[in-house]
Amino acid sequence: MAKPTYGIGLVAAVVLLVAVAARPVVLVCILVFTLFVESVHIAPGLTADRAAGGLAIVVLAAYLFQHGLRGLRFNWLIGMVLAYGAWSLLSYYWSAYQSAALKVFVSYVLALAYMLAIAVMVRRVGDVQLVFGTMALGAFIFGLVAFVSYKSGTYRAAGLQGDPN
């Protein structure tokens, strides 16, 4: 028997995809919001930040296909970021723990997707205000969650981010 949470998650995903298609900066707001819930599992083995990163990769590819690079020029910083990614990927071959090396590379790709989505999709002052408003709202909501968890007997506040260290 299927769990109703998967159905709710599917409906939420469709709504988010429609919102992102209508206004791409909504994706950046989703990415910023997932920074506060990175350890929340939305499916077995899939955390909220990984799902949002995957969504960022798909939407970013579609956005770049439709609009082109629009202001993104290759510079030394981008070169260093890509060199780090190449080094991270190549380290898989000499790593004693190849699964750990692969996990680091996947984390790098998702971080790169987050950065590029922000660089490409935030274009106006209103977009910046929307992103900062989302950051403030997320900090307020999950600050309250952390405070309540601490006051209810947890050793220390952690919110929904997992280990606070």
Residue frames relative to the residue before (quaternion, step in Angstrom):
aa qw qx qy qz dx dy dz
M 1.0000 0.0000 0.0000 0.0000 0.00 0.00 0.00
A 0.4386 -0.7164 0.4856 0.2422 3.57 -0.86 0.99
K 0.4427 -0.6806 0.5166 0.2717 3.53 -1.08 0.71
P 0.5062 -0.6641 0.4460 0.3222 3.61 -0.94 0.79
T 0.5753 0.5991 -0.3929 0.3946 3.61 1.12 -0.48
Y 0.6147 0.5346 -0.3582 0.4562 3.60 1.09 -0.58
G 0.6389 0.5168 -0.3183 0.4726 3.58 1.04 -0.75
I 0.6434 0.5076 -0.3134 0.4797 3.55 0.99 -0.85
G 0.6501 0.5172 -0.3078 0.4638 3.57 0.99 -0.83
L 0.6471 0.5151 -0.3177 0.4637 3.58 1.00 -0.79
V 0.6515 0.4984 -0.3135 0.4783 3.59 0.95 -0.84
A 0.6454 0.5126 -0.3173 0.4690 3.58 0.98 -0.86
A 0.6436 0.5240 -0.3238 0.4542 3.59 1.00 -0.79
V 0.6490 0.5049 -0.3192 0.4713 3.59 0.97 -0.80
V 0.6417 0.5153 -0.3213 0.4683 3.59 0.96 -0.85
L 0.6656 0.4971 -0.3049 0.4657 3.59 0.94 -0.87
L 0.6400 0.5227 -0.3305 0.4562 3.60 0.98 -0.77
V 0.6445 0.5047 -0.3185 0.4779 3.59 0.98 -0.79
A 0.6553 0.5087 -0.3098 0.4647 3.59 0.96 -0.87
V 0.6690 0.4888 -0.3000 0.4727 3.58 0.96 -0.84
A 0.6333 0.5219 -0.3326 0.4646 3.59 1.02 -0.74
A 0.6679 0.4989 -0.3004 0.4634 3.58 1.02 -0.78
R 0.7972 -0.0165 0.0550 0.6010 3.59 0.96 -0.86
P 0.3410 -0.8081 0.4410 0.1903 3.60 -0.08 1.28
V 0.5892 0.5817 -0.3884 0.4046 3.63 1.07 -0.52
V 0.5024 0.6346 -0.4264 0.4038 3.60 1.24 -0.29
L 0.5907 0.5689 -0.3642 0.4413 3.60 1.10 -0.66
V 0.6451 0.5120 -0.3269 0.4635 3.58 0.94 -0.83
C 0.6359 0.5150 -0.3297 0.4709 3.59 1.00 -0.75
I 0.6308 0.5148 -0.3298 0.4778 3.59 1.01 -0.76
L 0.6532 0.5146 -0.3142 0.4579 3.58 0.94 -0.88
V 0.6519 0.5019 -0.3128 0.4746 3.58 0.95 -0.86
F 0.6646 0.5087 -0.3078 0.4525 3.59 0.94 -0.84
T 0.6633 0.5092 -0.3189 0.4461 3.60 1.01 -0.73
L 0.4922 0.6440 -0.4437 0.3823 3.60 1.19 -0.19
F 0.6903 0.4835 -0.2719 0.4645 3.57 1.13 -0.62
V 0.7702 0.3101 -0.1634 0.5329 3.61 1.18 -0.41
E 0.1860 0.8563 -0.4728 0.0933 3.55 1.09 0.61
S 0.7303 0.4113 -0.2644 0.4771 3.62 1.07 -0.43
V 0.4746 0.6603 -0.4520 0.3667 3.60 1.24 0.09
H 0.2896 -0.7622 0.5585 0.1528 3.57 -0.78 1.07
I 0.1920 -0.7857 0.5789 0.1031 3.56 -0.80 1.03
A 0.7512 0.0284 -0.0503 0.6575 3.54 1.35 -0.19
P 0.6580 -0.4983 0.3494 0.4435 3.61 -1.15 0.34
G 0.8430 0.1205 -0.1254 0.5090 3.57 -0.66 1.14
L 0.6980 0.4179 -0.2676 0.5163 3.61 1.24 0.06
T 0.1735 -0.7929 0.5784 0.0812 3.56 -0.57 1.18
A 0.6854 -0.5051 0.3393 0.3999 3.55 -1.27 0.43
D 0.6808 0.4888 -0.3108 0.4482 3.61 0.88 -0.83
R 0.6320 0.5163 -0.3378 0.4689 3.62 1.06 -0.64
A 0.6469 0.5057 -0.3189 0.4734 3.58 0.98 -0.81
A 0.6650 0.4906 -0.3046 0.4737 3.58 0.95 -0.85
G 0.6301 0.5279 -0.3314 0.4630 3.58 1.05 -0.70
G 0.6373 0.5103 -0.3177 0.4822 3.57 1.04 -0.77
L 0.6312 0.5123 -0.3193 0.4870 3.56 1.03 -0.82
A 0.6345 0.5347 -0.3294 0.4506 3.59 0.98 -0.80
I 0.6481 0.5178 -0.3242 0.4547 3.58 0.95 -0.83
V 0.6771 0.4878 -0.2953 0.4652 3.59 0.89 -0.92
V 0.6976 0.4636 -0.2799 0.4691 3.59 0.81 -0.98
L 0.6338 0.5314 -0.3279 0.4564 3.58 1.00 -0.78
A 0.6464 0.5070 -0.3203 0.4717 3.59 0.97 -0.81
A 0.6642 0.4887 -0.3046 0.4767 3.59 0.94 -0.85
Y 0.6529 0.5201 -0.3108 0.4546 3.58 0.96 -0.85
L 0.6798 0.4748 -0.2876 0.4793 3.57 0.93 -0.90
F 0.6155 0.5351 -0.3460 0.4638 3.59 1.07 -0.66
Q 0.7065 0.4603 -0.2580 0.4716 3.58 0.96 -0.85
H 0.8197 0.2824 -0.1142 0.4850 3.61 0.82 -1.00
G 0.4516 -0.6721 0.4744 0.3455 3.61 1.12 -0.33
L 0.7415 -0.4397 0.2862 0.4183 3.57 -1.29 -0.13
R 0.0550 -0.8736 0.4830 0.0233 3.62 1.23 -0.42
G 0.8595 -0.1162 0.0281 0.4969 3.53 0.18 1.24
L 0.5907 0.5332 -0.3941 0.4599 3.60 1.19 -0.09
R 0.0101 0.7853 -0.6173 0.0465 3.53 -0.65 1.16
F 0.5212 -0.6256 0.4755 0.3331 3.52 -1.11 0.67
N 0.0823 0.7745 -0.6237 0.0665 3.58 -0.95 0.92
W 0.7445 -0.4171 0.2707 0.4455 3.58 -1.26 0.05
L 0.6306 0.5395 -0.3455 0.4380 3.59 1.02 -0.71
I 0.6580 0.4807 -0.3051 0.4929 3.58 0.93 -0.87
G 0.6229 0.5453 -0.3333 0.4511 3.58 1.04 -0.74
M 0.6688 0.4903 -0.2960 0.4740 3.57 0.98 -0.85
V 0.6328 0.5220 -0.3308 0.4666 3.59 1.02 -0.77
L 0.6785 0.4722 -0.2916 0.4812 3.59 0.94 -0.84
A 0.6202 0.5274 -0.3448 0.4672 3.60 1.05 -0.69
Y 0.6307 0.5181 -0.3329 0.4721 3.59 1.00 -0.78
G 0.6509 0.5158 -0.3128 0.4610 3.59 0.97 -0.84
A 0.6498 0.5018 -0.3166 0.4752 3.57 0.98 -0.81
W 0.6456 0.5132 -0.3150 0.4697 3.59 0.97 -0.86
S 0.6441 0.5231 -0.3133 0.4619 3.56 0.99 -0.86
L 0.6713 0.4855 -0.2991 0.4735 3.58 0.94 -0.84
L 0.6846 0.4842 -0.2912 0.4605 3.58 0.90 -0.87
S 0.5975 0.5806 -0.3704 0.4107 3.60 1.09 -0.58
Y 0.4656 0.6685 -0.4376 0.3806 3.58 1.26 -0.24
Y 0.6954 0.5215 -0.2791 0.4080 3.58 0.94 -0.91
W 0.7812 0.2864 -0.1893 0.5214 3.62 1.07 -0.49
S 0.4565 0.6972 -0.4398 0.3347 3.55 1.27 0.14
A 0.4750 -0.6564 0.5093 0.2900 3.53 -1.11 0.74
Y 0.7537 0.2371 -0.1296 0.5991 3.56 1.20 -0.62
Q 0.1895 -0.8426 0.4952 0.0941 3.55 0.22 1.28
S 0.6187 0.5370 -0.3623 0.4446 3.59 1.03 -0.63
A 0.6358 0.5123 -0.3278 0.4752 3.61 1.06 -0.69
A 0.6399 0.5162 -0.3248 0.4674 3.58 1.00 -0.78
L 0.6525 0.5031 -0.3135 0.4721 3.57 1.00 -0.78
K 0.6298 0.5308 -0.3284 0.4623 3.59 1.03 -0.76
V 0.6365 0.5139 -0.3209 0.4773 3.59 1.01 -0.80
F 0.6618 0.5020 -0.3154 0.4588 3.60 0.94 -0.81
V 0.6427 0.5061 -0.3257 0.4741 3.59 0.96 -0.80
S 0.6301 0.5191 -0.3283 0.4752 3.59 1.01 -0.75
Y 0.6211 0.5368 -0.3254 0.4693 3.58 1.05 -0.78
V 0.6650 0.5028 -0.3094 0.4574 3.60 0.87 -0.94
L 0.6659 0.4898 -0.3069 0.4717 3.59 0.96 -0.81
A 0.6366 0.5068 -0.3316 0.4775 3.61 1.00 -0.73
L 0.6330 0.5209 -0.3218 0.4738 3.57 1.03 -0.77
A 0.6323 0.5220 -0.3268 0.4701 3.59 1.03 -0.77
Y 0.6271 0.5254 -0.3297 0.4713 3.59 0.99 -0.82
M 0.6936 0.4884 -0.2839 0.4470 3.60 0.81 -1.02
L 0.6870 0.4763 -0.2938 0.4637 3.58 0.87 -0.90
A 0.6122 0.5419 -0.3593 0.4499 3.59 1.01 -0.70
I 0.6654 0.4821 -0.3064 0.4806 3.58 0.93 -0.84
A 0.6742 0.5098 -0.3038 0.4396 3.60 0.89 -0.91
V 0.7384 0.4305 -0.2304 0.4652 3.58 0.96 -0.83
M 0.7892 0.3943 -0.1828 0.4339 3.58 0.87 -0.92
V 0.6455 0.4536 -0.3406 0.5116 3.61 1.16 -0.28
R 0.0457 0.8509 -0.5128 0.1042 3.56 -0.23 1.30
R 0.7815 0.2891 -0.1480 0.5328 3.60 1.06 -0.61
V 0.6552 -0.4938 0.3895 0.4186 3.54 -1.29 0.32
G 0.6292 0.5429 -0.3326 0.4458 3.60 1.00 -0.74
D 0.6202 0.5332 -0.3339 0.4686 3.57 1.11 -0.69
V 0.6457 0.5114 -0.3168 0.4704 3.58 0.98 -0.87
Q 0.6527 0.5100 -0.3149 0.4633 3.58 0.95 -0.85
L 0.6420 0.5199 -0.3198 0.4639 3.59 1.00 -0.79
V 0.6607 0.4971 -0.3051 0.4726 3.60 0.94 -0.86
F 0.6801 0.4686 -0.2982 0.4785 3.62 0.89 -0.85
G 0.6095 0.5366 -0.3476 0.4689 3.59 1.10 -0.63
T 0.6370 0.5103 -0.3158 0.4838 3.58 1.04 -0.78
M 0.6334 0.5236 -0.3267 0.4668 3.58 1.00 -0.80
A 0.6706 0.4926 -0.3001 0.4665 3.59 0.91 -0.89
L 0.6549 0.5095 -0.3118 0.4629 3.59 0.94 -0.87
G 0.6624 0.5015 -0.3037 0.4663 3.59 0.93 -0.89
A 0.6501 0.5088 -0.3195 0.4652 3.58 0.96 -0.84
F 0.6507 0.5128 -0.3179 0.4610 3.59 0.99 -0.80
I 0.6863 0.4912 -0.2888 0.4519 3.59 0.78 -1.05
F 0.7651 0.3794 -0.2200 0.4715 3.58 0.70 -1.03
G 0.5282 0.5668 -0.4132 0.4785 3.56 1.27 -0.15
L 0.6394 0.5042 -0.3146 0.4878 3.57 1.04 -0.79
V 0.6331 0.5231 -0.3335 0.4630 3.60 0.96 -0.81
A 0.6618 0.4963 -0.3047 0.4720 3.60 0.93 -0.87
F 0.6462 0.5202 -0.3186 0.4586 3.58 0.98 -0.84
V 0.6670 0.4923 -0.2990 0.4726 3.58 0.91 -0.91
S 0.6552 0.4983 -0.3296 0.4623 3.61 0.93 -0.79
Y 0.6424 0.5086 -0.3257 0.4718 3.58 1.03 -0.69
K 0.6955 0.4721 -0.2760 0.4660 3.58 0.89 -0.91
S 0.6698 0.4914 -0.3123 0.4608 3.61 1.14 -0.42
G 0.7373 -0.4617 0.2268 0.4379 3.57 1.19 0.35
T 0.4471 0.6597 -0.4831 0.3627 3.60 1.18 0.08
Y 0.6089 -0.5894 0.3881 0.3622 3.56 -1.02 0.79
R 0.7726 -0.1233 0.0856 0.6169 3.57 1.00 -0.84
A 0.6015 -0.5889 0.4025 0.3597 3.54 -1.16 0.59
A 0.0447 -0.8081 0.5873 0.0071 3.56 -0.96 0.86
G 0.3209 -0.7445 0.5226 0.2637 3.60 1.16 -0.39
L 0.6537 -0.4831 0.3720 0.4482 3.57 -0.95 -0.83
Q 0.4735 0.6928 -0.4267 0.3372 3.58 1.18 0.47
G 0.5632 -0.5783 0.4161 0.4186 3.58 1.15 -0.13
D 0.8211 -0.1632 0.1472 0.5267 3.56 -1.05 -0.78
P 0.3768 -0.7627 0.4730 0.2293 3.63 -0.60 1.05
N 0.5568 0.5779 -0.4152 0.4284 3.60 1.19 -0.07
